[in-house]
Amino acid sequence: MPELSYWINALKPCERRATATTSEIGYISAIHFVRNIYEPSGDSIYIGSEEEMKAGLLRFKSCRGITFFSSGGGQELIELALKREANLVTADMDIIDIYERLSAVMRRYQNWNLRLLEATNIRNDIHDIVNAAAELAEMPLILLNSSLRVIYCSDFRGVSDPIAEELFRDRVLSVGSAAKLLGDDRSERKPNPSPVLRRLENGNLCWIQKVYKDNKIISTMLLFAPPEREDFDSATILELTKKSISRIMQIPGGAGYWTEADFKTLLDDIVSQRLTDEREITSRLEQLSPAPSLYCTFIIVEFNSPGGIPHPFTHLFIQLEELFPDSNAAVYDDFVVLMISRPDRVFQPTPIFDNERFTELLVRYNAYASISNATSRRSMLRTNYLISKSILRLGKALRLSPKQRIFFFEDYAEYFMIDLCINSFCELLGHDDIIYLTHPEAIALARYDKENNTNLLDVLYYYCLNNCNVVRTAKAAYMHRNTVTKKIAQIQELIKSDLNNAQTQQRMIFSYKILRYFDKYAKINLKERLTVIPPSEYEFSGITGRLRAGAQILD
């Protein structure tokens, strides 16, 4: 709330007298001459001569908390203002001069509000608002969560202060700095919406504005300043900043945005390994709303549209919250990240969430989602998050259907292991021919498919995956049963392995995934790799020759 003193100071150096029922007044949107007003409003200031002011104070039904500026006035007027519970300022200057000076103050506040509105509309990003407020104040502005960790901070660093530099560097207020800066205020019981001014050891200043929800401190805003800026109207700039942020999040009460910021800050601390202790992670998780249950699952959503994540994303978050009510969500690292809370490890598309509705949402926004397994170990959240990002990349490249938008870890776990394997393979052996890890006869079939434009390796994969059951293979491969039977006969003519052997089936399935990873994800021309042996080196003809050609690639 703006302080009345800042309006009074605009009348310097004239002699002034004031009586006030409150030192804080509402946001002023207009200045009126008192003689033209039938009934005053709290969002306006009223000016007039001493006689006009007396007449107005007597005429109005209620003057409680209304602010009046009078051109001149004696003790009688002051006593009348006290009786009517009005804020009254008298000054020995012309009415027009008073009007012009007060109008300059009002224009300053309006310009602040307009600048913050413009920042709100840039990208609907809280950081833009914080930076705009810091530029207006020409001071660093830092927002902390309830654990005194940095949620947002401005880019402006015009004040050289150890505590501010500590926050920029460590992203958390240390115990010692918190004691110096906040003192006993952290434990206060009664909400104090006004900023508290602290004089720091080096002479600098810090205004501390707390954000409350249900009489509980959920955040702290810090505005650092050099000593010569003590007369700055911090209350107004901090109040406008809070309102602008709340406007983005469209949450009544003006404090809902801290939940998303808390989760984002916690996620960043975990991913960057600033936070590794299991107990501290658990403690931080318990402060989220809603607090997670025993098991946590990550969902990472990537948007492939040119503009990336849609702005404003409030509507998107509302839709995601409807699908995943027990979740925390944030925009992080150009993804929308959700942490789903679960009482158990089970997390399948049905009935845990509406798979069809989630897919429709992803299609609408041209997005894809990966879903991790659930974990109860808080120290493993970083691992699950990073694996989910890899699964998202793998799923987009290796999905079996172009309509698939959701990728579960369990469906791509082996591809993830292959992805890890190729990095180790390249480092150890100096090349990326991971086809050396496949079954030789799988390579022979792959080479045959490339030369004859067939899909025998695909059929073999589904055949082994379904334990050599032709009916289930036909259904999985979307083929007629007779077609599958013919292709199986052709495969058995080309290879000699016993496909009824469980170990062989497993090897063929894994080999298929290696070759598919090699071709689809690594974007390496599999046909070229499979035909590196000149035809003149083939020593055999027919089936034996084809197998020998495939085997020689592994020599």
C-alpha positions in Angstrom: 0.0 0.0 0.0 1.4 3.5 -0.8 2.5 5.6 2.1 0.8 8.9 2.7 4.2 10.4 3.5 5.3 10.1 -0.2 2.4 12.3 -1.3 3.1 14.8 1.5 6.8 14.9 0.5 5.8 16.1 -2.9 4.8 19.5 -1.4 8.3 20.2 -0.1 9.7 22.7 0.8 6.4 24.4 1.8 5.2 24.3 5.4 2.9 21.4 5.9 0.6 20.0 8.6 -1.0 16.6 8.5 -3.4 14.5 10.5 -4.0 10.9 9.5 -6.2 8.0 10.6 -3.9 5.7 8.6 -0.4 6.1 7.2 -1.2 3.7 4.3 -3.6 4.7 1.6 -5.0 2.7 -1.3 -3.8 2.9 -4.9 -4.7 6.4 -6.1 -6.2 6.6 -9.6 -7.5 10.2 -9.7 -7.2 13.6 -8.1 -10.4 15.7 -7.8 -11.4 19.2 -6.6 -13.5 18.7 -3.5 -16.1 21.2 -4.5 -17.2 19.1 -7.5 -17.7 15.8 -5.5 -20.9 14.5 -4.0 -19.4 11.5 -2.2 -15.7 10.7 -2.0 -13.9 7.4 -2.9 -10.9 5.7 -1.4 -9.1 5.5 -4.7 -8.9 9.3 -5.1 -7.3 12.3 -3.5 -9.4 15.5 -3.0 -8.0 19.1 -3.0 -9.5 22.5 -2.2 -9.3 25.7 -0.3 -9.9 25.8 3.5 -13.5 26.8 3.2 -14.2 24.2 0.4 -12.6 21.5 2.6 -14.7 22.4 5.6 -17.9 22.3 3.5 -16.9 19.0 2.0 -16.0 17.3 5.4 -19.4 18.4 6.7 -21.3 17.4 3.6 -20.0 13.9 3.0 -21.7 11.0 4.6 -18.4 9.2 5.4 -14.8 10.5 5.3 -13.1 7.6 7.1 -9.8 6.9 5.5 -10.3 9.4 2.7 -7.4 11.7 1.9 -7.7 15.5 1.5 -5.2 18.2 0.7 -6.1 21.7 1.6 -4.6 25.0 0.5 -4.1 26.5 3.9 -6.1 25.7 7.0 -6.1 26.3 10.7 -6.8 24.3 13.9 -10.5 24.2 13.3 -10.1 22.4 10.0 -7.7 19.9 11.5 -10.1 19.1 14.4 -12.9 18.6 11.9 -10.8 16.2 9.9 -10.0 14.3 13.1 -13.7 14.1 14.0 -14.6 12.8 10.6 -11.6 10.3 10.7 -10.1 11.7 7.5 -6.5 12.0 6.3 -5.9 15.8 6.0 -2.8 17.6 4.7 -2.6 21.4 4.8 0.0 23.4 2.9 0.6 27.1 2.4 0.5 26.9 -1.4 -1.9 27.5 -4.3 -4.5 24.8 -5.1 -3.2 24.5 -8.7 0.4 24.0 -7.5 -0.8 21.3 -5.1 -2.7 19.7 -8.0 0.3 19.7 -10.3 2.7 18.2 -7.6 0.3 15.5 -6.6 -0.4 14.7 -10.3 3.3 14.1 -10.8 3.3 11.5 -8.0 0.2 9.8 -9.5 1.8 9.7 -12.9 4.9 8.1 -11.5 2.7 5.3 -9.9 0.7 4.9 -13.2 4.0 4.6 -15.2 5.2 2.0 -12.8 2.0 0.1 -13.1 2.0 0.4 -16.9 5.7 -0.8 -17.1 4.9 -3.8 -15.0 1.8 -4.6 -17.2 4.0 -4.4 -20.3 6.4 -6.8 -18.6 3.5 -9.1 -17.9 2.6 -9.3 -21.5 6.0 -10.0 -22.9 6.2 -13.7 -22.3 3.9 -14.1 -19.2 7.1 -14.8 -17.3 7.6 -13.8 -13.7 11.3 -13.1 -14.4 10.3 -10.3 -16.8 8.2 -8.7 -14.0 11.0 -8.9 -11.4 13.5 -7.4 -13.9 11.1 -4.6 -14.8 10.5 -3.8 -11.1 14.3 -3.8 -10.4 14.8 -1.4 -13.4 12.1 1.0 -12.1 13.6 0.9 -8.6 17.2 0.9 -9.9 17.9 -1.7 -7.2 18.2 -5.5 -7.0 15.0 -7.4 -6.3 15.1 -10.9 -5.0 12.2 -13.3 -4.2 12.7 -16.1 -1.7 10.5 -19.1 -0.9 9.5 -20.1 2.6 12.8 -22.0 2.9 14.7 -18.8 2.1 15.9 -20.1 -1.3 15.9 -17.9 -4.3 12.8 -18.3 -6.5 13.5 -15.3 -8.8 16.0 -12.6 -8.9 16.6 -9.6 -11.1 19.5 -9.2 -13.4 20.3 -5.7 -12.0 23.1 -5.7 -9.5 23.6 -2.0 -8.9 24.1 -2.4 -5.1 27.3 -4.0 -3.9 26.1 -5.8 -0.8 27.5 -9.1 0.7 24.1 -10.5 1.5 22.7 -9.7 -2.0 25.9 -11.2 -3.6 25.5 -14.3 -1.4 21.9 -14.8 -2.7 23.0 -14.3 -6.3 25.9 -16.8 -5.9 24.4 -19.5 -3.6 20.7 -19.1 -4.4 19.9 -19.5 -0.7 20.0 -17.2 2.4 22.4 -18.7 4.9 21.5 -19.0 8.6 23.8 -16.2 9.6 22.5 -13.8 6.9 18.9 -14.7 7.8 19.6 -13.8 11.4 21.0 -10.4 10.4 18.4 -9.6 7.8 15.2 -11.1 9.2 15.9 -11.4 13.0 12.8 -12.4 14.9 10.5 -11.4 12.1 10.5 -14.9 10.7 8.5 -16.1 13.7 6.0 -13.3 13.9 2.4 -14.4 14.3 0.5 -11.4 13.0 0.7 -10.8 9.3 2.4 -7.5 8.4 1.7 -6.6 4.8 4.0 -3.5 4.9 7.7 -3.6 4.0 10.1 -3.6 6.9 13.3 -1.5 6.5 16.6 -3.0 7.6 19.8 -1.1 7.9 22.7 -3.4 7.0 26.1 -3.5 8.6 27.8 -1.8 5.6 25.3 1.0 5.5 23.1 -0.4 2.8 19.3 -0.8 3.1 17.0 -3.7 2.5 13.2 -3.6 2.4 11.6 -6.8 3.4 8.1 -7.5 2.1 6.5 -10.7 3.2 3.8 -12.6 1.2 1.1 -14.3 3.2 -1.5 -16.9 2.5 -3.9 -18.0 5.2 -1.9 -15.9 7.7 1.2 -17.9 6.9 4.4 -16.5 5.3 4.9 -18.3 2.0 7.5 -16.0 0.5 9.8 -13.0 1.2 10.6 -10.2 -1.3 14.0 -8.4 -0.7 14.8 -5.0 -2.3 18.4 -3.8 -1.7 19.3 -0.2 -1.8 22.2 2.2 -1.1 21.8 4.5 2.0 20.9 7.5 -0.1 17.8 5.9 -1.4 16.1 5.6 1.9 13.2 7.9 0.8 12.2 5.5 -2.1 8.6 4.3 -2.1 9.3 0.6 -1.7 5.8 -0.2 -0.5 4.2 0.7 -3.8 6.8 -0.9 -6.1 6.6 -4.2 -4.1 2.8 -4.2 -4.0 2.6 -3.6 -7.8 5.1 -6.3 -8.4 3.1 -8.8 -6.3 -0.1 -7.9 -8.1 1.5 -8.2 -11.6 2.8 -11.7 -10.8 -0.6 -12.7 -9.4 -2.2 -11.4 -12.6 -0.1 -13.8 -14.6 -1.1 -16.8 -12.5 -4.8 -15.7 -12.3 -5.1 -16.9 -8.8 -7.3 -15.1 -6.3 -5.6 -13.7 -3.3 -2.4 -12.8 -5.0 -0.2 -15.6 -3.6 -0.8 -18.7 -5.6 2.2 -18.3 -7.9 4.7 -19.3 -5.2 3.7 -23.0 -5.4 4.9 -23.4 -9.0 8.0 -21.4 -8.2 8.8 -23.5 -5.1 8.7 -26.7 -7.2 10.7 -25.2 -10.0 13.4 -24.0 -7.5 13.4 -27.4 -5.8 13.7 -29.2 -9.2 16.6 -27.0 -10.2 18.4 -27.6 -6.9 18.0 -31.4 -7.4 19.0 -31.5 -11.1 22.0 -29.2 -10.6 23.0 -31.3 -7.6 23.0 -28.4 -5.2 20.7 -30.5 -3.2 21.6 -34.2 -2.7 20.8 -35.1 0.9 17.8 -37.4 1.1 16.4 -35.9 4.3 16.7 -32.3 3.0 15.0 -33.2 -0.2 12.2 -34.9 1.8 11.9 -31.8 3.9 11.6 -29.5 0.9 9.1 -31.8 -0.8 6.9 -31.6 2.3 6.6 -27.9 1.9 5.1 -28.2 -1.6 1.4 -28.0 -2.1 0.2 -30.6 -2.6 3.0 -32.5 -0.7 4.0 -35.7 -2.6 3.0 -39.2 -1.3 5.4 -42.0 -0.9 6.2 -42.6 -4.6 6.9 -39.9 -7.2 6.8 -40.1 -11.0 8.0 -37.6 -13.5 6.1 -36.6 -16.7 8.1 -34.4 -19.1 6.2 -32.6 -21.9 8.0 -31.2 -24.9 6.3 -28.8 -27.4 7.4 -29.1 -31.0 5.5 -26.0 -32.3 7.7 -23.1 -33.5 6.8 -21.1 -30.5 7.6 -23.9 -28.0 5.6 -23.8 -24.8 2.3 -21.9 -25.4 2.1 -18.5 -23.7 0.3 -17.8 -21.5 0.6 -21.3 -20.1 -1.9 -20.9 -17.3 -4.7 -22.5 -19.3 -2.4 -25.5 -20.1 -1.5 -25.9 -16.5 -5.2 -25.9 -15.5 -5.8 -28.7 -18.1 -2.8 -30.7 -16.8 -4.0 -30.3 -13.2 -7.4 -31.7 -14.1 -5.7 -34.8 -15.6 -3.2 -35.1 -12.8 -4.7 -33.6 -9.6 -2.0 -34.9 -7.3 0.9 -33.2 -9.0 3.2 -30.3 -9.0 4.1 -28.6 -12.3 6.6 -26.0 -13.6 8.2 -24.8 -16.8 11.8 -25.9 -16.5 14.6 -26.1 -19.1 12.1 -25.5 -22.0 9.9 -28.4 -20.8 6.7 -28.6 -18.8 7.7 -30.9 -15.9 5.1 -32.6 -13.7 5.9 -34.6 -10.6 3.0 -37.0 -9.9 2.4 -38.2 -6.4 1.4 -41.9 -6.0 0.7 -44.1 -3.0 2.3 -47.1 -4.8 4.6 -48.0 -7.7 1.8 -48.8 -10.2 1.5 -46.2 -12.9 -0.1 -47.5 -16.0 -2.2 -45.5 -18.5 -5.5 -46.9 -17.1 -7.1 -46.2 -14.7 -4.4 -43.9 -13.2 -5.0 -41.2 -15.7 -7.1 -40.6 -18.8 -4.7 -41.8 -21.6 -7.0 -40.8 -24.4 -7.7 -37.3 -23.0 -3.9 -36.7 -22.3 -3.1 -37.8 -25.9 -5.7 -35.4 -27.3 -4.1 -32.6 -25.2 -0.7 -33.4 -26.6 -2.0 -33.5 -30.2 -3.7 -30.1 -29.7 -0.4 -28.5 -28.6 1.8 -30.6 -30.9 3.6 -32.0 -27.8 5.1 -35.3 -26.6 5.4 -36.7 -23.1 7.7 -39.2 -21.4 6.7 -40.9 -18.1 9.3 -42.3 -15.7 8.9 -45.2 -13.3 7.9 -44.3 -9.7 10.5 -44.1 -7.0 10.3 -43.7 -3.2 13.9 -42.7 -2.9 14.2 -38.9 -2.9 17.8 -39.0 -3.8 16.9 -40.8 -7.1 14.6 -38.1 -8.3 17.4 -36.5 -10.4 18.1 -39.9 -12.0 14.5 -40.4 -12.9 14.2 -36.9 -14.3 17.3 -37.3 -16.5 16.2 -40.8 -17.7 12.8 -39.3 -18.6 14.5 -36.7 -20.8 16.4 -39.4 -22.6 13.2 -41.5 -23.0 11.5 -38.5 -24.6 14.2 -38.3 -27.3 14.3 -42.0 -27.9 10.5 -42.3 -28.0 10.1 -39.6 -30.6 12.6 -41.3 -32.9 11.7 -45.0 -32.3 7.9 -44.9 -31.8 6.2 -47.7 -33.7 3.2 -45.5 -34.7 3.3 -41.8 -35.8 0.2 -41.3 -33.6 2.0 -42.2 -30.4 2.6 -39.2 -28.1 3.2 -40.8 -24.7 6.4 -42.8 -24.0 6.6 -44.9 -20.9 10.1 -45.8 -19.5 9.3 -49.5 -19.4 8.6 -49.5 -23.2 11.9 -47.9 -24.0 14.2 -49.2 -21.2 16.2 -51.4 -23.5 16.7 -48.6 -26.0 17.9 -46.5 -23.1 20.5 -49.2 -22.2 21.6 -49.4 -25.8 22.0 -45.6 -25.8 24.2 -45.9 -22.7 26.0 -48.8 -24.3 27.0 -47.0 -27.5 28.6 -44.2 -25.6 30.8 -46.7 -23.7 31.3 -48.7 -26.8 32.7 -45.7 -28.7 34.9 -44.7 -25.9 36.3 -48.2 -25.4 36.7 -49.3 -29.1 36.9 -46.0 -31.0 34.0 -46.6 -33.4 30.2 -46.8 -33.3 29.5 -50.1 -35.0 27.3 -51.5 -32.2 25.9 -53.9 -34.7 28.8 -56.1 -33.5 26.7 -56.7 -30.4 23.8 -58.3 -32.4 23.2 -61.9 -33.4 24.8 -62.6 -36.8 21.6 -64.0 -38.3 19.7 -60.9 -37.3 22.3 -58.9 -39.4 21.8 -61.4 -42.2 18.1 -60.8 -42.2 18.6 -57.0 -42.0 20.9 -57.1 -45.0 18.4 -59.3 -46.9 15.6 -56.8 -46.1 17.6 -53.8 -47.3 18.5 -55.6 -50.6 15.0 -57.0 -51.3 12.8 -54.3 -49.7 11.2 -56.8 -47.3 10.4 -56.7 -43.6 11.5 -60.1 -42.4 13.4 -58.7 -39.4 10.2 -56.9 -38.2 8.3 -60.2 -38.4 11.0 -62.1 -36.6 10.9 -59.5 -33.8 7.2 -59.8 -33.3 7.4 -63.6 -33.6 10.0 -63.9 -30.9 8.2 -61.3 -28.8 5.0 -63.4 -28.9 6.8 -66.7 -28.1 6.5 -68.0 -31.7 2.7 -67.7 -31.6 1.6 -67.0 -35.2 -1.9 -65.6 -34.2 -0.5 -63.1 -31.7 2.3 -62.2 -34.1 -0.1 -61.4 -36.9 -2.1 -59.2 -34.5 1.0 -57.4 -33.2 2.4 -56.8 -36.7 -1.0 -55.8 -38.2 -0.7 -58.6 -40.8 -2.9 -61.5 -42.0 -2.2 -64.8 -40.4 -1.4 -66.4 -43.7 1.1 -63.7 -44.6 2.9 -64.1 -41.3 3.0 -67.9 -41.8 4.7 -67.4 -45.2 7.2 -64.9 -43.9 8.1 -67.2 -41.0 8.8 -70.0 -43.4 11.0 -67.7 -45.4 12.9 -66.6 -42.3 13.4 -70.2 -41.3 14.9 -70.9 -44.7 17.4 -68.0 -44.3 18.5 -68.7 -40.7 19.3 -71.9 -38.8 18.8 -70.8 -35.2 16.2 -72.6 -33.1 13.6 -69.9 -32.6 11.8 -71.9 -30.0 14.8 -71.5 -27.8 14.1 -68.8 -25.2 17.6 -67.5 -25.2 17.6 -67.2 -29.0 14.3 -65.3 -28.8 15.8 -62.9 -26.3 18.9 -62.4 -28.4 16.9 -61.7 -31.6 14.6 -59.2 -29.8 17.6 -57.3 -28.4 19.4 -57.5 -31.8 16.4 -56.0 -33.5 16.3 -53.1 -31.1 20.0 -52.4 -31.6 19.6 -52.4 -35.4 16.5 -50.2 -35.1 18.3 -47.8 -32.8 21.2 -47.7 -35.2 19.0 -46.9 -38.1 16.2 -44.7 -36.7 17.8 -42.9 -33.7 21.5 -42.7 -34.5 20.6 -41.8 -38.2 23.4 -44.0 -39.5 22.7 -45.6 -42.9 22.3 -49.2 -42.0 22.3 -50.4 -45.6 25.8 -49.0 -46.1 27.1 -50.5 -43.0 25.6 -53.9 -44.0 27.1 -53.9 -47.5 30.7 -52.9 -46.8 32.1 -56.3 -48.0 32.7 -56.3 -51.7 30.8 -59.1 -53.6 34.0 -60.6 -54.8 34.8 -61.7 -51.3 31.6 -63.8 -51.0 32.8 -67.4 -51.0 29.5 -69.2 -50.9 26.2 -68.9 -52.7 22.6 -69.3 -51.6 21.7 -69.3 -47.9 25.2 -70.2 -46.6 26.7 -67.4 -48.6 24.3 -64.8 -47.1 25.0 -66.0 -43.6 28.8 -65.9 -44.2 28.5 -62.4 -45.5 26.6 -61.4 -42.4 29.0 -63.2 -40.1 32.1 -61.6 -41.7 30.9 -58.2 -40.6 31.4 -59.4 -37.1 34.9 -60.7 -37.7 
